Amino acid sequence: MSERRTPSDPPSATGSSTHPERSDGTRSVHGGEREDRASDALTVPIYQTSTYTFVDSDQVRAYQEGKLSRDEYGRYGNPTWRAVERKLAELECTDDAVLFASGMCAATTMFLAMLPQGSHLVVTSDCYRRTRQFIRQYLTKLGVETTVIEPADPAKLESALRPETKLFFTESPTNPYLRVIDVAEAARVCHARGVKVVIDSTFASPINHKAIADGADLVIHSATKYLGGHNDLLAGAAAGPAPVISALRDAVGVLGGVLDAHAAWLLLRGLKTLSLRMERHNANGLAVARWLEAHPKVRRVWYPGLASHPDHAVAARSMRGFGGVVTFELEADFEGTQRFLDAVRIPYIGPSLGGVESLIEMPATMSYWDLTRDERYALGITDSLVRLSLGVEDTADLVADLAQALAKA
Ligand SMILES: Cc1ncc(COP(=O)(O)O)c(C=O)c1O
């Protein structure tokens, strides 16, 4: 009974300290849920409102003077968001979290909030294409210079840092080659030079990697992927120490990329099964990667859980599972690879990843369709490259389906 709260109790400031003794399965279900109950409803309601009213002027004054913690206007806060934010903070084992309208909105708001004019940024080469586009097309307008380095090479990272470098940003695992960054080593190198480390942990989820515990200053997510988990919403999130999240919360209030309350509720519901779903994604990923690696029609497989992956040692040391995305190259040309894709029956052909339904795509015709073949090859996106996001279907059914499709490649 002791943890029961009434609606008037102030929410705890830090998600992480609420139940440090609990494991991710329990955090997924209960994290953030009991703080702010307006009724005895078991589940957090959808607060479908744009504004919050005050009983009188004294209440307005108490709020403005910081003596009353409450909501005011929908761009600055929503109780449904707060439940999601607290749950995510617990899962990332950090102070706080903030939501955004999409993963791109999380990235762009983070860059704008954390990079001063004229500063320098270091990023890894196979980051999400639109993130790289934002850096190239918009950050340059603020005089921000960027150095792009190969992932997973701390020596390259160290030599890329300049006196004006403020941020090292990378995904981990990256897309599509699933390179895994040694976050502890990157943080050691960067912190010695006063540089912050931000990890896009979309492909890992907080179940597979606790980047903050490894030394990252901030984690961001496309919550559209594993966090939501059902291919039915777009959302973004950032998690980290309270002062950093407070700055991002202020920035989202100005830039305006706020999440709709209904999407926040779907995300809250999705998060309850995150730990459970990740177990199946991880099991499917490892089983299918091993099976593909042994198949004569498969030239090469990239999966951090395989000993053949360049970052297997780092992944085995720092991750609790390797996720549901497997990238592979077929022993086939462009047309043969398309025939394989068209023959697959369980995974849908489509972009995105991390949902319960398996999705499959050829980066050459999906994310990189508008590049020439030479431009694609320069980025390592070959004609026979396939990215498979394994859902939570039965492993044996997925393998049988891939087997019949490979026979047609
Ligand atoms: C690693 C990564 N980060 C960010 C994004 C952007 O997220 P969203 O589509 O939710 O805007 C994506 C999208 O595919 C992604 O793969």
The ligand as an ORCA input file, in Angstrom:
! r2SCAN-3c Opt
* xyz 0 1
  C      17.696      4.448    -36.265
  C      16.585      5.370    -36.616
  N      16.486      6.544    -36.002
  C      15.485      7.414    -36.307
  C      14.540      7.120    -37.260
  C      13.434      8.084    -37.543
  O      12.306      7.700    -36.813
  P      10.780      8.036    -37.232
  O      10.487      7.284    -38.473
  O      10.008      7.603    -36.027
  O      10.724      9.521    -37.449
  C      14.586      5.895    -37.909
  C      13.542      5.571    -38.927
  O      13.544      4.614    -39.607
  C      15.641      5.002    -37.591
  O      15.745      3.801    -38.212
*
